[in-house]
Each structure stands twice: as C-alpha cells, then as structure tokens.
Amino acid sequence: MVDGSGRAMACVEDLGVGVHACTLFEGDEEWLDSVAVFVRVGLERGERVLYIMDGHAQDELIAMLEETGLVLAPALA
C-alpha cells in the first residue's frame, strides 16, 4: 500500500467521516504499512481510531506501530 510516493497517505486522507475502506496487501510489511497509515491519519485528525484485531496480540500490534514512528501512548490513555 505504501510505495514511497505518498499515494497511500493521500488516499486515506481523502476518506470522509463514516467511510469504510478495505485494503488488500501481500505480506506482513504491506499489512503493517496500511494499518500504520490508517492509524496515523486518524490520530492526526483527532479522530477515534478502531482497529479490529486479527491474529496479532494487542501489545504486539502496539509495539509494531510504534516502530513505524507512531506515538500511541496519548491516544491509548
């Protein structure tokens, strides 16, 4: 989803309130990139962000997202 061109970020930024999105990805790296972009844009907008868990444990997902540069502690508090 993220190819360095910023297209993924722009696509997510264009989503309106209440709009649902479905992303397709190949492998863990693309999955994490797509989740990180979605979470980043939502938090930057001051929105509540909901991620329905898959096979990853919550602590594992939080750690992986923080490794992408997201600061999640304030949003999780």
C-alpha positions as CSV (number, residue, x, y, z in Angstrom):
1,M,0.0,0.0,0.0
2,V,2.8,2.4,0.8
3,D,5.2,2.8,-2.2
4,G,7.1,5.9,-1.1
5,S,5.1,8.2,-3.3
6,G,2.7,9.2,-0.6
7,R,-0.2,7.8,-2.5
8,A,-1.4,5.6,0.3
9,M,-1.4,8.5,2.7
10,A,-3.3,10.7,0.2
11,C,-5.9,8.0,-0.3
12,V,-6.5,7.7,3.4
13,E,-6.6,11.4,3.9
14,D,-9.3,11.6,1.3
15,L,-11.6,9.3,3.2
16,G,-14.6,11.1,4.7
17,V,-16.1,10.6,8.2
18,G,-18.0,7.3,8.3
19,V,-16.5,5.9,5.2
20,H,-15.1,2.4,5.4
21,A,-12.1,1.2,3.5
22,C,-10.8,-2.2,2.5
23,T,-7.2,-2.7,1.8
24,L,-5.5,-5.7,0.2
25,F,-1.9,-6.5,0.9
26,E,0.7,-9.1,0.3
27,G,2.7,-10.0,3.4
28,D,3.3,-8.5,6.8
29,E,5.2,-5.4,5.6
30,E,2.3,-4.2,3.4
31,W,-0.2,-5.1,6.1
32,L,1.7,-3.0,8.7
33,D,2.2,-0.1,6.3
34,S,-1.5,0.0,5.6
35,V,-2.5,-0.1,9.3
36,A,0.1,2.5,10.2
37,V,-1.1,4.9,7.6
38,F,-4.8,4.5,8.7
39,V,-3.9,5.0,12.4
40,R,-1.6,7.9,11.7
41,V,-4.1,9.9,9.6
42,G,-6.9,9.2,12.1
43,L,-4.8,10.4,15.1
44,E,-3.6,13.4,13.2
45,R,-7.3,14.4,12.6
46,G,-8.1,13.9,16.3
47,E,-10.4,11.0,15.5
48,R,-11.1,7.9,17.4
49,V,-9.4,5.0,15.7
50,L,-10.8,1.5,15.9
51,Y,-8.8,-1.5,14.6
52,I,-10.4,-4.9,14.8
53,M,-7.7,-7.3,15.9
54,D,-6.6,-10.1,13.7
55,G,-4.0,-12.8,14.7
56,H,-1.7,-10.3,16.5
57,A,-1.8,-9.7,20.2
58,Q,-2.6,-6.1,21.2
59,D,0.8,-5.5,22.8
60,E,2.5,-6.9,19.7
61,L,0.5,-4.6,17.4
62,I,1.2,-1.5,19.6
63,A,4.9,-2.3,19.5
64,M,4.9,-2.8,15.8
65,L,3.0,0.5,15.2
66,E,5.4,2.4,17.5
67,E,8.3,1.0,15.5
68,T,6.9,2.9,12.4
69,G,7.2,6.1,14.4
70,L,3.7,6.4,15.8
71,V,3.3,7.8,19.3
72,L,0.4,5.9,20.7
73,A,0.5,6.5,24.5
74,P,-1.6,9.7,24.4
75,A,-4.3,8.1,22.3
76,L,-4.4,4.9,24.4
77,A,-4.7,6.9,27.7
